[in-house]
Amino acid sequence: MVKYKEVPIYTDVTPELFINSIWNRREPALLRGIDIGECTAKWTTEYLSEKIGALDVKVHVSQHEKLDFINKNFVYKTLPFNELLERVSGTSKAFFLSPNEYYYLRSLGLDPRGREIADIRKQFPFIAADLKIPHFFKDEAFFSSVLRIGSKNVQLWTHYDVMDNILIQVRGRKRIALFKPSEALSMYLVGDKSRVLDIDNPDASEFPKFSSVLRHECIMESGDIIFIPALWFHNTLALDNGIAVNVFWKHLPEELYDKKDVYGNKDHIPAARAIQMTENATKLLETLPGEYRDFYCRRMIAILENKLCGQEDKI
Ligand SMILES: O=C(O)CCC(=O)C(=O)O
């Protein structure tokens, strides 16, 4: 049985309180009552269509509610922003795949080669001033701000990011489920994503360990912010058509982050190298007969377990 824990709710949090009492606990926190500007009232379909107009955006389109990055049950389509809003709100009957399709925009930079980092001040300058991003961190720590628009019932695959995240729910409600980084062995990972797509009804024969994880959960209302610490797995379920902005911040030394990362999800440089070495070690062990391969695989696990697992630094 999956166990549940409510994400704690904090009201009227000041930057000092956030840094001294919330951020350093390295656990998710729901922040309520922070002034995020006029966006919660202003960002209606009509207003956004007028301000942003026909700017082309690339979106995930799927016939499935649960988007699956690993098995790709969606396609990417480019369409004008105002048309996306019409389709999400149901005022347009146009479709790509079927009349019952779901949309999910994760904004990108404008560089067509995909090398620019999302920043709503650059890509959506006419609405950026409506959102006040709380300045909990130093300006130098800012990495990206990503506009996210999705249809009701869209569920985004469980994944982790490598930076601290402030997710601001501007309009619509959203359920957020989170799992601690130390649950990694129960998450059935492929890279940064979990293979457990249906977290509410996981297949116990395929994912036996997932049933014993502790699930942290909350419902975000319009105007709420959730702090998602780096490496925490998260899965989001839109309870309404919704608009959100998430802001990634770097809190480790600059040289640990991959300079080619535009999404905030590339593993830190030493971790990525260690993973590559593990892949190489796996190839080496594959040259041994089964019994030996199994034994040395366990010896490697023992080395990692004895030396490193469970040794978290306190911030
Ligand atoms: O709110 C969403 O739709 C997804 C948010 C997310 O995955 C993130 O902020 O990393």
The ligand as a Tripos MOL2 file, in Angstrom:
@<TRIPOS>MOLECULE
LIG
   10     9     1     0     0
SMALL
NO_CHARGES

@<TRIPOS>ATOM
      1 O1          2.8950   21.8480  -13.4050 O.co2     1 LIG1
      2 C1          3.1900   21.1060  -14.3270 C.2       1 LIG1
      3 O2          2.4500   20.9450  -15.2780 O.co2     1 LIG1
      4 C2          4.5030   20.3830  -14.3320 C.3       1 LIG1
      5 C3          5.5150   21.0560  -13.4810 C.3       1 LIG1
      6 C4          6.8550   20.4170  -13.5350 C.2       1 LIG1
      7 O3          7.0340   19.2940  -13.9170 O.2       1 LIG1
      8 C5          7.9800   21.1790  -13.0850 C.2       1 LIG1
      9 O4          7.8040   22.3310  -12.6590 O.co2     1 LIG1
     10 O5          9.1130   20.6360  -13.1350 O.co2     1 LIG1
@<TRIPOS>BOND
     1     1     2 2
     2     2     3 1
     3     2     4 1
     4     4     5 1
     5     5     6 1
     6     6     7 2
     7     6     8 1
     8     8     9 2
     9     8    10 1
@<TRIPOS>SUBSTRUCTURE
     1 LIG1         1 GROUP 0 **** ****
